[in-house]
Structures are given as C-alpha cells and as structure tokens.
C-alpha cells in the first residue's frame, strides 16, 4: 500500500509512493521555473545553483506523539 516493500518502487501503481511521485511530477511541470511553489504543497525544494534545475521531495512526517503518555508511578 505504501510502496516501500522490497518489490515496489515509485512506479508501482495504487501505492502512496506512486501517488505522491506522480503528484510531484505534475506540479513540477505546472510550476516549471517556479519550483519553490511546490513548498506550498508540503514538498521540500532544493534549487541547484548554476544548472537551474530543482528537485522536490515530500517533507518528512513527524512521528506521532502519544496523546496519553503513561507517567511512571512515584
């Protein structure tokens, strides 16, 4: 489902990784020359100086916090 199994990659259909990769590629095409706008969609954008190219990766998802942490007994 996520696309992270051994036999899966970004081209494996019906996975989250495939959906995010296709979304990124579509946005890179739409915002060609203005790739920094992908940050508005949650991507981290790295602009390469000199070549004029940019890469975008999904921003890391923070680990969930426990809403009911157990405190040790005194």
URBEL-V838065 format. One record per pair of residues at least 24 apart in sequence whose C-alpha atoms are under 7 Angstrom apart, sorted by the first residue. I is the first residue (numbers start at 1). J is the second residue. If there is no record, write none. Layout:
# URBEL-V838065
((I;J) (I;J))
This chain:
# URBEL-V838065
none
